[in-house]
Amino acid sequence: MIETMIDAKFKSLLGREYAHLRVPSLLYARVTRISGNEHDLQILDESKVADVRFPRISNVRSNSIFALGDIVVIGLLYGKLSRAYIIEKVT
């Protein structure tokens, strides 16, 4: 029982304080909407298929020009979806 409690506390602490250790720092994403310099993104898995574990990310700003459907590499600052940055387009 104590082992289960320690495991639950550890997972809770990881998710709350160290999310960047559980989520890869660089991910593939598909551009799903463009409005000016803001983009909505759907995170993809390694096979470049939509990853259902992640919600869509809205209003990610970039000074680069992307087209609808482009696949880009994004970084998540400290593992937070609210701090996503587009790094470059995947060729």
WOKA-V231018 format. One record per residue. N is the residue number from 1. RES is the residue in one letter. PSI is psi as a letter, one per 20 degrees, with the letter a starting at -180 (NA if undefined). OMEGA is omega in whole degrees, -180 to 180 (* if undefined). Layout:
BEGIN
n:res:psi:omega
N:RES:PSI:OMEGA
N:RES:PSI:OMEGA
END
This chain:
BEGIN
n:res:psi:omega
1:M:g:180
2:I:h:178
3:E:g:178
4:T:g:180
5:M:g:179
6:I:g:179
7:D:g:180
8:A:g:179
9:K:g:-179
10:F:g:179
11:K:h:178
12:S:g:179
13:L:g:178
14:L:g:-179
15:G:h:-177
16:R:g:-172
17:E:h:-174
18:Y:l:-178
19:A:h:-179
20:H:i:177
21:L:h:-178
22:R:h:-178
23:V:p:178
24:P:q:-177
25:S:h:177
26:L:p:-177
27:L:q:169
28:Y:q:174
29:A:q:177
30:R:p:177
31:V:o:-176
32:T:i:178
33:R:q:179
34:I:p:175
35:S:n:-176
36:G:c:178
37:N:j:177
38:E:q:-176
39:H:q:169
40:D:p:-174
41:L:q:171
42:Q:p:180
43:I:q:-179
44:L:q:175
45:D:a:-177
46:E:h:180
47:S:j:-180
48:K:k:175
49:V:q:-178
50:A:p:-180
51:D:o:-174
52:V:i:178
53:R:i:-176
54:F:p:174
55:P:r:174
56:R:q:178
57:I:p:-176
58:S:q:169
59:N:l:176
60:V:o:-177
61:R:q:176
62:S:q:176
63:N:i:178
64:S:q:-180
65:I:p:178
66:F:q:177
67:A:q:175
68:L:p:180
69:G:i:177
70:D:q:174
71:I:p:-178
72:V:r:172
73:V:p:179
74:I:q:174
75:G:q:178
76:L:o:-179
77:L:p:-178
78:Y:k:176
79:G:j:-176
80:K:p:178
81:L:h:179
82:S:i:-180
83:R:l:-179
84:A:q:178
85:Y:p:178
86:I:p:-178
87:I:g:179
88:E:r:177
89:K:q:178
90:V:p:-180
91:T:NA:*
END
